[in-house]
Structures are given as structure tokens and as C-alpha cells.
């Protein structure tokens, strides 16, 4: 074999042929195999995508989901939003609401059964609204609205059975007057009262109006006195500033409870 033969070998190994062999084995890669880049040898095998397989990628945590697992559209079992409940409302809240409602039944002894039912429902609702307002500074319409409907139903039944349409009319008028009063206060001082407080004021005015105008006036007075004492205490201990906001709904509910107790005991001064 001549030296200029393109298939010349050195030591029995072909050095220039496109079909070079080593020890009788063809080392030329098949045409249907894509060569792997040299840098790919440093990449772990478990992250190299394989054709036909779905790449497994860890998703970034999404707010409201558990960050320790893959993203999911299902909610945790203990998430109250699954049942459409407001935040902060859980089993203990309902237990306390039941106890308070039972206490209202005892406190309203002697009233018509429909009035007792309305007061017990309002007392239980007050516990739930207090928890929500303290935690979120919100008074949800989906709770206040049904509360108004419940009182209208029970008080209408009481008025129909006892023959007191005038008392029912006074209650409805008191509810409208109370809501209007809170609305004017909210407009007079921006940021002082919210629409939730206005609607709650209408609900409480409806209830207190059944017992008389003195109760309608006493409820807000007690609420503002107690709320003012609470705010002053926060200022004194440095836990709040002059522009700090706090939930006023609980004080409105407490004022209504005090006014109801005063009306039942004939203890109101006017």
C-alpha cells in the first residue's frame, strides 16, 4: 500500500478514512443519533429532559397554597373559606355564639317567643361580627343583611300575634333613623365610621326600636362612651396614636346589649 493512499494505516489503525475502525469495530456514530455536547456530561442525568416524558418542574409557591408541596387548586381542610365563612370564624366562635344566644333567651324571659327568638339570633350574630370586626375591621353584608331579615321576620310575627303594629312601625322607623344618624357621623368625619358600621347601626336600631325610643338613644350613647374610654386607654399606654383606627362594631353591639338590659329592667333615665 503506498504512502499517499487515503486509507493508509499506522499500526493497523486507519487514520483518515471516514469509515475508520478500531479493532474491527466501526466507531462512526450512526446517522440517527445526535451527538451529546461535551458540556452535557456535567449535567445530572435526572434533569436532562427525555423525549416523550413530561418535565417535572417545581412550581413557585402561590399565596394561599401550602408552600411545601406542589401547586394545587384544592383548599386545606381547615380553611373556612371552603364553606364561604369569613376569616377568623371557627368552631370556638360558634360555641361562644351559642352560649351567648342561650343567655339572651334567659335574659328575654317574659317577652313574646318571637321577640326571644329574634334577640337570641341577634346575640349569636353579635359574637361572630365582633370576632370578624376585631380581626379584619369589616362587618360583612352577608351577615348583617340576614340579621336584618331575621329581625324583621321575628318582630313582624310578634306584632301580628300580640296586635302591636305600632310597635313594629316604631322599630322600622328607628332602624332607618339609626342608620341615617351613623351615616351622617361617618360623612362628618372621614375615616371615622364605615358603611359596615352604618348598616350595623340600622340593624341595632331596628332591635332597640321595639323597646322604645329611649333604648334607641341609649345604645349609641353607651357605645361612644365605652369606645372613647377604650381609645383613650390605648393612647395613654402608647398602643395607638390619634389617627389609629380600631373596630367600633363591638362597642355598638355592647351598647345595644346594655340598652336592651336597661329597657327590660325599666332602668333607663328617660
Secondary structure by P-SEA (a helix, b strand, c coil): ccccccccccccccccccccccccccccccccccccccccccccccccccccbbbbbbbcccccccccccccccccccccccccccccccaaaaaaaaaaaaaaaaaaccccaaaaaaaaaaaaaaaaaaaaaaacccccaaaaaaaaaaaaaaaaaaaaaaccaaaaaaaaaaaaaaaaaaaaaaaaccccccaaaaaaaaaaaaaaaaacaaaaaaaaaaaaaaaaaaaaaaaaaccccccccccaaaaaaaaaaaaaaaaaaccccc
